[in-house]
Each structure stands twice: as C-alpha cells, then as structure tokens.
Amino acid sequence: MEVKDNEFQRQFETTVNGQQLAVEYAIQERKLFLTKINTPEDFEDEAAIADFIKEILTIAEDKRLRVVPVHPKAAAFFRKNPQYKEMLPPGIRI
C-alpha cells in the first residue's frame, strides 16, 4: 500500500480498489494527532483501513512521533492492536 503525505492539506492519502482514503492529522510538540478518517460512504473494507493506519504508524515511528488517536476509528484500532500502545504519549489510555 502506497501512502502519500499531503502536507499542504495535512492528510495521509491512499487509494484502495479505486477509492480514495484519507486520514487528516495535526502535528504538535512531537505528537501526531489523527483527527479524521475520510472514506467514501459505500466503503466497508475495515481491513484496508487498518492496513492504512499501520502504514501511517510506520511513518510516525520513522519520524519518532507519538500518536494521539482523536477519531473514534483510530482509537478503536489501538484497542484492537495493543502492540501499538507504546506509540501513545505518556498518560494517554485507550
């Protein structure tokens, strides 16, 4: 999966099955806030969304950023995948 960091719009973008997925973000004080997940209305491939978030977390890890999941789908991803909880900033529990 190829993930593009569109810094102008502050979102990560990818295409799955011809449909555009995007995760809006904000960076503050070495923290990456995942603020919104944009998917087409008829898109229901949760595995693709999870893979997309995993790719974003790899990018965040390379940049040594902590991740704050603001959007409910992003928070649910961290609940389902406890191996990524070390990327949360201290004091954040999900």
LINCORBEL-V527560 format. One record per backbone hydrogen bond with DSSP energy under -1.0 kcal/mol. CO is the residue of the C=O (numbers start at 0). NH is the residue of the N-H. If there is no record, write none. Layout:
CO,NH
CO,NH
This chain:
3,12
4,6
5,10
9,24
10,5
11,22
12,3
13,20
15,18
18,15
20,13
21,37
22,11
23,34
23,35
25,32
27,30
29,65
30,27
31,67
32,25
32,34
33,69
33,70
35,23
37,21
39,42
43,45
44,48
45,49
46,50
47,51
48,52
49,53
50,54
51,55
52,56
53,57
54,58
55,59
56,60
57,61
58,62
59,64
65,31
67,33
70,74
71,75
72,76
73,77
74,78
75,79
76,80
80,83
81,84
83,86
84,87
86,66
88,91
